[in-house]
Amino acid sequence: MFHPLSENLLATQNAAQQGYQRQRNMGIGDLLLENRIIFMDGVINDG
């Protein structure tokens, strides 16, 4: 039997996983910039 919440749960899990994958492929500088975290002195090395 089809349960409407199971499809919604699957869609939510897929969206969360895609967001995680997108962030995983970013470097530390990209993540900091994405979250609007900046440092006033020095350079960020992804190393």
Secondary structure by P-SEA (a helix, b strand, c coil): cccaaaaaaaaaaaaaaaaaaaaaaccaaaaaaaacccccbbbbbcc
